Amino acid sequence: MRKGNISTFLVALCVAMVLLVRLVSYQVRETQVAVTTTFGRLPEDTRSVESGLHWKWPWPIQEVHRYDRRLRVYEDILDEMQTQDGKPILVHCYVGWRIIDAATFLKNVGNEALAEEKIGKILRDQKGAVIGEHPFSDLVSLRDLERGIEPKFSEIENKIRDNVSTKLSDLYGIDVPIVGIKRLELPQKITVDVFKRMENERKRLAEKYRAEGERLAMEIRAEANRKREEILAEAMAKAKLTMGQADAQAAEYYEVFAENPELATFLRKLEALEGTLERRATVVMDGRSAPFDVLEDPRSSLDRIEKQREK
Amino acid sequence: MEGKESQGAERPEVIQDPGLQSLQEASQTAFVLLKVALLVLIAGYLFSGFFKVREHERAIILRFGRFAEDSKGNRVRGSGLQSAFPYPIDEKIRCSTEWERALFLNGFWYAMFANGQPVSLAREPGAPPVGLDPTIDGHALSGDLNILHYRWVVRYAVSDFAEFFANFRDADPRTDFRDADELVGNIVYNAIVRATAATSVDDALYKGRQDLGFLVQKEAHSLLENLSFGSCIVLRGIELIEASPPRAVAAAFQSVVQAENEKDSRIREAEGYANRVLNEAMGEARSLESNAAAKAAKILYAAQADSRYMSDLLGKYDDPVALRVFLEQLHLERIEKVLQGVQEKFILRNPEGLGTRELRIRMTRDPNAVRDAEMQEKRNRELREMRYSE
């Protein structure tokens, strides 16, 4: 019985301790930021507490207010604004925000819907102000390093973020790690003009390509013709050289002709006869020339033979 | 309870009712069972800190709300048996390593009816162009201030679950928020706007699509890196699904593509011509050269033969008369041979005393007549040959 009483007492003590600890402590998760109020009031120098186990006076003396400190994304709408050089443009931004100071947030905002409303208002003002300080070419332009023109999104977005962030963190305990431009568009009536310009540009480009094709093709052809002439001229020169060399060499053989030029000429004439008279030629010959002289006057030939015989 | 039961045990003889006795026994058994169950529950509670993490899972432990690190200082636990303190000291949160999401970004596309017809263009058929309505049609602006439409997809995954859990509500299994999707989507939209604003429309639509993709990735990575917790998300890929010029000027863009193709085909044609001409010229050059070489060889051989023939002749016929006779024979032989081949032969005699006479020959230049004559001759020759063969 006595032993049982001690154990019962110990169990009871344990339970009581757990309940007591539960009453005077609270946990804040990694994902939260919290602040305690005393009798519903937030003392002047209250700091918000980070994650972990913390102590407080039991309810109803102190009350814990937890806020989710994870990232939220807020998007505004496409707003028409003007750049520094007076050009209209539609800008749609997004904001990544989170609650970092639960005390300030509790004091000045209270809930997330209200927070988004305030963020929207501040973002809209700052967006217009910052865009208005930059020329259109800081948003849309091809990189031209000589004239120092290129899109300066980082600069613009960071400026908007810093401006928005300063206001939000001081007033509402909200941190803004990122502000960016989600969409950048042109007003409807301007898109019509842009379409016209784009069409004209395309026409010009198409003509340019056609002309370029024509010109390049012509150049290629002319170059080919020039090369052909060059190759042929070179080949002709080579052929002439070969022939010249052959002629010179042949002349050496013809030295023997010099021993009896008449004979050489005679032999050449005979050869020429064959070469010049073609099949379809018409030949008119004197009947007195050989061998037709035998036809006309066989006797005189026979006489000459006889005379020779006598000799 | 205990008191009552012990009283009942002191006076077993008084109550002889067998029903009451069995009730007493049953309640005793129940009490033992209850004790065992309580012990099991307590043991279960004490051991509830042990848990298993499967192969494709990771886990984090929150101790009094804070991340609890393991012995090596890691906040994320791998697969296997893991231990923690029981609730409410520790809280276990599991996550899957296969967590990957794909977001389709259609914000730069024009609004379409179900039949695929763009809303802005179709609103008033035949009316002057209405442009793009920013409330429904999306578009992107290129660096040369052209309007174009895009569709992109981004895939991302979580690389550090603890950091992800601390910063995004998506990680909490009890909620269905999509903050990470929104942030990643917006960052990629942001990167696309940035990259497109510095790219020409021709590069974005045609030639430089790959470079544009790289630029978007670079921008998105740097935007994410600028966030203190950005490293917990890893972008697995950003791809351009479709890019198109506005429908209102699509035909003009098509004509440029056509003109470019035309240009290419012109150039290819010219290159083909050049190729052909050069090959022909080279062939011609080769044939010129080889013809010249052949002719040269012929000249040389002929000269050689002629000179040999002449010196043979001179050596063979020392006697001038013999030479003369041989030459006359040769002459007659040649004339015979030549005249055999000649089509028309006229042998004229002009006896002395008849004076000058005139001879007229009419040369046929009519090609038909020539052909007829040739045919006739061919037939004659065949006849001759037939006769020979007979």
HADDOCK unambig.tbl for C-alpha pairs under 7 A between the chains (distance, minus, plus):
assign (segid A and resid 27 and name CA) (segid B and resid 64 and name CA) 5.58 0.50 0.50
assign (segid A and resid 27 and name CA) (segid B and resid 65 and name CA) 5.79 0.50 0.50
assign (segid A and resid 28 and name CA) (segid B and resid 65 and name CA) 5.34 0.50 0.50
assign (segid A and resid 29 and name CA) (segid B and resid 65 and name CA) 3.76 0.50 0.50
assign (segid A and resid 29 and name CA) (segid B and resid 66 and name CA) 5.93 0.50 0.50
assign (segid A and resid 30 and name CA) (segid B and resid 65 and name CA) 5.70 0.50 0.50
assign (segid A and resid 30 and name CA) (segid B and resid 66 and name CA) 5.29 0.50 0.50
assign (segid A and resid 30 and name CA) (segid B and resid 67 and name CA) 6.86 0.50 0.50
assign (segid A and resid 30 and name CA) (segid B and resid 166 and name CA) 5.77 0.50 0.50
assign (segid A and resid 31 and name CA) (segid B and resid 166 and name CA) 4.94 0.50 0.50
assign (segid A and resid 31 and name CA) (segid B and resid 167 and name CA) 6.78 0.50 0.50
assign (segid A and resid 51 and name CA) (segid B and resid 65 and name CA) 5.86 0.50 0.50
assign (segid A and resid 51 and name CA) (segid B and resid 66 and name CA) 5.63 0.50 0.50
assign (segid A and resid 52 and name CA) (segid B and resid 64 and name CA) 5.22 0.50 0.50
assign (segid A and resid 52 and name CA) (segid B and resid 65 and name CA) 5.04 0.50 0.50
assign (segid A and resid 52 and name CA) (segid B and resid 66 and name CA) 5.13 0.50 0.50
assign (segid A and resid 53 and name CA) (segid B and resid 64 and name CA) 5.31 0.50 0.50
assign (segid A and resid 70 and name CA) (segid B and resid 166 and name CA) 6.60 0.50 0.50
assign (segid A and resid 70 and name CA) (segid B and resid 167 and name CA) 4.47 0.50 0.50
assign (segid A and resid 70 and name CA) (segid B and resid 168 and name CA) 5.42 0.50 0.50
assign (segid A and resid 70 and name CA) (segid B and resid 169 and name CA) 6.42 0.50 0.50
assign (segid A and resid 71 and name CA) (segid B and resid 167 and name CA) 5.67 0.50 0.50
assign (segid A and resid 71 and name CA) (segid B and resid 168 and name CA) 5.81 0.50 0.50
assign (segid A and resid 72 and name CA) (segid B and resid 179 and name CA) 6.17 0.50 0.50
assign (segid A and resid 73 and name CA) (segid B and resid 179 and name CA) 6.46 0.50 0.50
assign (segid A and resid 73 and name CA) (segid B and resid 182 and name CA) 6.58 0.50 0.50
assign (segid A and resid 73 and name CA) (segid B and resid 183 and name CA) 6.33 0.50 0.50
assign (segid A and resid 94 and name CA) (segid B and resid 186 and name CA) 6.88 0.50 0.50
assign (segid A and resid 139 and name CA) (segid B and resid 197 and name CA) 6.85 0.50 0.50
assign (segid A and resid 140 and name CA) (segid B and resid 142 and name CA) 6.92 0.50 0.50
assign (segid A and resid 140 and name CA) (segid B and resid 143 and name CA) 5.13 0.50 0.50
assign (segid A and resid 140 and name CA) (segid B and resid 145 and name CA) 6.85 0.50 0.50
assign (segid A and resid 140 and name CA) (segid B and resid 197 and name CA) 4.75 0.50 0.50
assign (segid A and resid 140 and name CA) (segid B and resid 198 and name CA) 6.60 0.50 0.50
assign (segid A and resid 141 and name CA) (segid B and resid 143 and name CA) 4.20 0.50 0.50
assign (segid A and resid 141 and name CA) (segid B and resid 144 and name CA) 6.12 0.50 0.50
assign (segid A and resid 141 and name CA) (segid B and resid 197 and name CA) 6.15 0.50 0.50
assign (segid A and resid 141 and name CA) (segid B and resid 198 and name CA) 5.68 0.50 0.50
assign (segid A and resid 142 and name CA) (segid B and resid 143 and name CA) 4.56 0.50 0.50
assign (segid A and resid 142 and name CA) (segid B and resid 144 and name CA) 6.18 0.50 0.50
assign (segid A and resid 142 and name CA) (segid B and resid 198 and name CA) 4.83 0.50 0.50
assign (segid A and resid 142 and name CA) (segid B and resid 199 and name CA) 6.11 0.50 0.50
assign (segid A and resid 142 and name CA) (segid B and resid 200 and name CA) 6.79 0.50 0.50
assign (segid A and resid 143 and name CA) (segid B and resid 198 and name CA) 6.15 0.50 0.50
assign (segid A and resid 151 and name CA) (segid B and resid 197 and name CA) 6.85 0.50 0.50
assign (segid A and resid 151 and name CA) (segid B and resid 198 and name CA) 6.37 0.50 0.50
assign (segid A and resid 153 and name CA) (segid B and resid 194 and name CA) 6.68 0.50 0.50
assign (segid A and resid 177 and name CA) (segid B and resid 227 and name CA) 6.45 0.50 0.50
assign (segid A and resid 180 and name CA) (segid B and resid 190 and name CA) 6.10 0.50 0.50
assign (segid A and resid 181 and name CA) (segid B and resid 190 and name CA) 5.44 0.50 0.50
assign (segid A and resid 182 and name CA) (segid B and resid 186 and name CA) 5.99 0.50 0.50
assign (segid A and resid 182 and name CA) (segid B and resid 189 and name CA) 5.27 0.50 0.50
assign (segid A and resid 182 and name CA) (segid B and resid 190 and name CA) 4.68 0.50 0.50
assign (segid A and resid 182 and name CA) (segid B and resid 193 and name CA) 6.95 0.50 0.50
assign (segid A and resid 183 and name CA) (segid B and resid 193 and name CA) 6.44 0.50 0.50
assign (segid A and resid 184 and name CA) (segid B and resid 140 and name CA) 6.73 0.50 0.50
assign (segid A and resid 184 and name CA) (segid B and resid 193 and name CA) 6.88 0.50 0.50
assign (segid A and resid 185 and name CA) (segid B and resid 139 and name CA) 6.43 0.50 0.50
assign (segid A and resid 185 and name CA) (segid B and resid 140 and name CA) 6.52 0.50 0.50
assign (segid A and resid 185 and name CA) (segid B and resid 141 and name CA) 6.76 0.50 0.50
assign (segid A and resid 187 and name CA) (segid B and resid 134 and name CA) 6.87 0.50 0.50
assign (segid A and resid 188 and name CA) (segid B and resid 131 and name CA) 5.50 0.50 0.50
assign (segid A and resid 188 and name CA) (segid B and resid 132 and name CA) 5.30 0.50 0.50
assign (segid A and resid 188 and name CA) (segid B and resid 133 and name CA) 5.43 0.50 0.50
assign (segid A and resid 188 and name CA) (segid B and resid 134 and name CA) 6.54 0.50 0.50
assign (segid A and resid 189 and name CA) (segid B and resid 131 and name CA) 6.44 0.50 0.50
assign (segid A and resid 191 and name CA) (segid B and resid 131 and name CA) 5.14 0.50 0.50
assign (segid A and resid 191 and name CA) (segid B and resid 132 and name CA) 6.24 0.50 0.50
assign (segid A and resid 192 and name CA) (segid B and resid 129 and name CA) 6.61 0.50 0.50
assign (segid A and resid 192 and name CA) (segid B and resid 130 and name CA) 6.53 0.50 0.50
assign (segid A and resid 192 and name CA) (segid B and resid 131 and name CA) 4.63 0.50 0.50
assign (segid A and resid 194 and name CA) (segid B and resid 146 and name CA) 6.95 0.50 0.50
assign (segid A and resid 195 and name CA) (segid B and resid 249 and name CA) 6.48 0.50 0.50
assign (segid A and resid 198 and name CA) (segid B and resid 146 and name CA) 6.58 0.50 0.50
assign (segid A and resid 199 and name CA) (segid B and resid 249 and name CA) 6.02 0.50 0.50
assign (segid A and resid 199 and name CA) (segid B and resid 252 and name CA) 5.84 0.50 0.50
assign (segid A and resid 202 and name CA) (segid B and resid 252 and name CA) 5.81 0.50 0.50
assign (segid A and resid 202 and name CA) (segid B and resid 253 and name CA) 6.13 0.50 0.50
assign (segid A and resid 202 and name CA) (segid B and resid 256 and name CA) 6.18 0.50 0.50
assign (segid A and resid 203 and name CA) (segid B and resid 252 and name CA) 6.76 0.50 0.50
assign (segid A and resid 205 and name CA) (segid B and resid 256 and name CA) 6.44 0.50 0.50
assign (segid A and resid 206 and name CA) (segid B and resid 255 and name CA) 6.61 0.50 0.50
assign (segid A and resid 206 and name CA) (segid B and resid 256 and name CA) 4.51 0.50 0.50
assign (segid A and resid 206 and name CA) (segid B and resid 259 and name CA) 5.25 0.50 0.50
assign (segid A and resid 209 and name CA) (segid B and resid 259 and name CA) 5.83 0.50 0.50
assign (segid A and resid 209 and name CA) (segid B and resid 260 and name CA) 5.64 0.50 0.50
assign (segid A and resid 209 and name CA) (segid B and resid 263 and name CA) 6.03 0.50 0.50
assign (segid A and resid 210 and name CA) (segid B and resid 259 and name CA) 5.75 0.50 0.50
assign (segid A and resid 210 and name CA) (segid B and resid 262 and name CA) 6.90 0.50 0.50
assign (segid A and resid 210 and name CA) (segid B and resid 263 and name CA) 5.66 0.50 0.50
assign (segid A and resid 212 and name CA) (segid B and resid 263 and name CA) 6.90 0.50 0.50
assign (segid A and resid 213 and name CA) (segid B and resid 263 and name CA) 4.06 0.50 0.50
assign (segid A and resid 213 and name CA) (segid B and resid 264 and name CA) 6.79 0.50 0.50
assign (segid A and resid 213 and name CA) (segid B and resid 266 and name CA) 5.77 0.50 0.50
assign (segid A and resid 213 and name CA) (segid B and resid 267 and name CA) 6.17 0.50 0.50
assign (segid A and resid 214 and name CA) (segid B and resid 266 and name CA) 6.86 0.50 0.50
assign (segid A and resid 216 and name CA) (segid B and resid 267 and name CA) 6.42 0.50 0.50
assign (segid A and resid 217 and name CA) (segid B and resid 266 and name CA) 5.95 0.50 0.50
assign (segid A and resid 217 and name CA) (segid B and resid 267 and name CA) 4.92 0.50 0.50
assign (segid A and resid 217 and name CA) (segid B and resid 270 and name CA) 5.00 0.50 0.50
assign (segid A and resid 220 and name CA) (segid B and resid 270 and name CA) 6.01 0.50 0.50
assign (segid A and resid 220 and name CA) (segid B and resid 271 and name CA) 6.51 0.50 0.50
assign (segid A and resid 220 and name CA) (segid B and resid 274 and name CA) 6.73 0.50 0.50
assign (segid A and resid 221 and name CA) (segid B and resid 270 and name CA) 5.81 0.50 0.50
assign (segid A and resid 221 and name CA) (segid B and resid 273 and name CA) 6.85 0.50 0.50
assign (segid A and resid 221 and name CA) (segid B and resid 274 and name CA) 5.77 0.50 0.50
assign (segid A and resid 224 and name CA) (segid B and resid 274 and name CA) 4.83 0.50 0.50
assign (segid A and resid 224 and name CA) (segid B and resid 277 and name CA) 6.65 0.50 0.50
assign (segid A and resid 224 and name CA) (segid B and resid 278 and name CA) 6.43 0.50 0.50
assign (segid A and resid 228 and name CA) (segid B and resid 277 and name CA) 6.79 0.50 0.50
assign (segid A and resid 228 and name CA) (segid B and resid 278 and name CA) 5.70 0.50 0.50
assign (segid A and resid 228 and name CA) (segid B and resid 281 and name CA) 5.32 0.50 0.50
assign (segid A and resid 231 and name CA) (segid B and resid 281 and name CA) 6.53 0.50 0.50
assign (segid A and resid 231 and name CA) (segid B and resid 282 and name CA) 6.63 0.50 0.50
assign (segid A and resid 231 and name CA) (segid B and resid 285 and name CA) 6.60 0.50 0.50
assign (segid A and resid 232 and name CA) (segid B and resid 281 and name CA) 6.36 0.50 0.50
assign (segid A and resid 232 and name CA) (segid B and resid 285 and name CA) 5.38 0.50 0.50
assign (segid A and resid 235 and name CA) (segid B and resid 285 and name CA) 4.91 0.50 0.50
assign (segid A and resid 235 and name CA) (segid B and resid 288 and name CA) 6.45 0.50 0.50
assign (segid A and resid 235 and name CA) (segid B and resid 289 and name CA) 5.99 0.50 0.50
assign (segid A and resid 236 and name CA) (segid B and resid 288 and name CA) 6.71 0.50 0.50
assign (segid A and resid 238 and name CA) (segid B and resid 289 and name CA) 6.54 0.50 0.50
assign (segid A and resid 239 and name CA) (segid B and resid 288 and name CA) 6.48 0.50 0.50
assign (segid A and resid 239 and name CA) (segid B and resid 289 and name CA) 4.96 0.50 0.50
assign (segid A and resid 239 and name CA) (segid B and resid 292 and name CA) 4.98 0.50 0.50
assign (segid A and resid 242 and name CA) (segid B and resid 292 and name CA) 6.41 0.50 0.50
assign (segid A and resid 242 and name CA) (segid B and resid 293 and name CA) 6.25 0.50 0.50
assign (segid A and resid 242 and name CA) (segid B and resid 296 and name CA) 6.65 0.50 0.50
assign (segid A and resid 243 and name CA) (segid B and resid 292 and name CA) 6.16 0.50 0.50
assign (segid A and resid 243 and name CA) (segid B and resid 296 and name CA) 5.26 0.50 0.50
assign (segid A and resid 246 and name CA) (segid B and resid 296 and name CA) 5.02 0.50 0.50
assign (segid A and resid 246 and name CA) (segid B and resid 299 and name CA) 6.81 0.50 0.50
assign (segid A and resid 246 and name CA) (segid B and resid 300 and name CA) 6.13 0.50 0.50
assign (segid A and resid 249 and name CA) (segid B and resid 300 and name CA) 6.99 0.50 0.50
assign (segid A and resid 250 and name CA) (segid B and resid 299 and name CA) 6.81 0.50 0.50
assign (segid A and resid 250 and name CA) (segid B and resid 300 and name CA) 5.27 0.50 0.50
assign (segid A and resid 250 and name CA) (segid B and resid 303 and name CA) 5.45 0.50 0.50
assign (segid A and resid 253 and name CA) (segid B and resid 303 and name CA) 5.97 0.50 0.50
assign (segid A and resid 253 and name CA) (segid B and resid 304 and name CA) 5.87 0.50 0.50
assign (segid A and resid 253 and name CA) (segid B and resid 307 and name CA) 5.86 0.50 0.50
assign (segid A and resid 254 and name CA) (segid B and resid 303 and name CA) 6.63 0.50 0.50
assign (segid A and resid 254 and name CA) (segid B and resid 307 and name CA) 5.97 0.50 0.50
assign (segid A and resid 256 and name CA) (segid B and resid 307 and name CA) 6.13 0.50 0.50
assign (segid A and resid 256 and name CA) (segid B and resid 311 and name CA) 6.84 0.50 0.50
assign (segid A and resid 257 and name CA) (segid B and resid 307 and name CA) 6.90 0.50 0.50
assign (segid A and resid 270 and name CA) (segid B and resid 331 and name CA) 6.75 0.50 0.50
assign (segid A and resid 270 and name CA) (segid B and resid 334 and name CA) 6.69 0.50 0.50
assign (segid A and resid 274 and name CA) (segid B and resid 338 and name CA) 5.74 0.50 0.50
assign (segid A and resid 277 and name CA) (segid B and resid 338 and name CA) 6.91 0.50 0.50
assign (segid A and resid 278 and name CA) (segid B and resid 342 and name CA) 6.62 0.50 0.50
assign (segid A and resid 279 and name CA) (segid B and resid 341 and name CA) 5.34 0.50 0.50
assign (segid A and resid 279 and name CA) (segid B and resid 342 and name CA) 4.81 0.50 0.50
assign (segid A and resid 279 and name CA) (segid B and resid 343 and name CA) 5.86 0.50 0.50
assign (segid A and resid 280 and name CA) (segid B and resid 342 and name CA) 6.10 0.50 0.50
assign (segid A and resid 280 and name CA) (segid B and resid 343 and name CA) 5.25 0.50 0.50
assign (segid A and resid 281 and name CA) (segid B and resid 342 and name CA) 5.80 0.50 0.50
assign (segid A and resid 281 and name CA) (segid B and resid 343 and name CA) 6.24 0.50 0.50
assign (segid A and resid 281 and name CA) (segid B and resid 344 and name CA) 6.70 0.50 0.50
assign (segid A and resid 282 and name CA) (segid B and resid 342 and name CA) 6.77 0.50 0.50
assign (segid A and resid 282 and name CA) (segid B and resid 343 and name CA) 6.47 0.50 0.50
assign (segid A and resid 282 and name CA) (segid B and resid 344 and name CA) 4.69 0.50 0.50
assign (segid A and resid 282 and name CA) (segid B and resid 345 and name CA) 5.86 0.50 0.50
assign (segid A and resid 283 and name CA) (segid B and resid 344 and name CA) 6.27 0.50 0.50
assign (segid A and resid 283 and name CA) (segid B and resid 345 and name CA) 4.86 0.50 0.50
assign (segid A and resid 283 and name CA) (segid B and resid 346 and name CA) 6.08 0.50 0.50
assign (segid A and resid 284 and name CA) (segid B and resid 345 and name CA) 6.00 0.50 0.50
assign (segid A and resid 284 and name CA) (segid B and resid 346 and name CA) 4.62 0.50 0.50
assign (segid A and resid 284 and name CA) (segid B and resid 347 and name CA) 5.85 0.50 0.50
assign (segid A and resid 285 and name CA) (segid B and resid 346 and name CA) 6.09 0.50 0.50
assign (segid A and resid 285 and name CA) (segid B and resid 347 and name CA) 4.77 0.50 0.50
assign (segid A and resid 285 and name CA) (segid B and resid 348 and name CA) 6.08 0.50 0.50
assign (segid A and resid 286 and name CA) (segid B and resid 347 and name CA) 5.82 0.50 0.50
assign (segid A and resid 286 and name CA) (segid B and resid 348 and name CA) 5.16 0.50 0.50
assign (segid A and resid 286 and name CA) (segid B and resid 349 and name CA) 6.14 0.50 0.50
assign (segid A and resid 287 and name CA) (segid B and resid 347 and name CA) 5.39 0.50 0.50
assign (segid A and resid 287 and name CA) (segid B and resid 348 and name CA) 5.01 0.50 0.50
assign (segid A and resid 287 and name CA) (segid B and resid 349 and name CA) 4.66 0.50 0.50
assign (segid A and resid 288 and name CA) (segid B and resid 349 and name CA) 6.95 0.50 0.50
assign (segid A and resid 291 and name CA) (segid B and resid 332 and name CA) 6.61 0.50 0.50
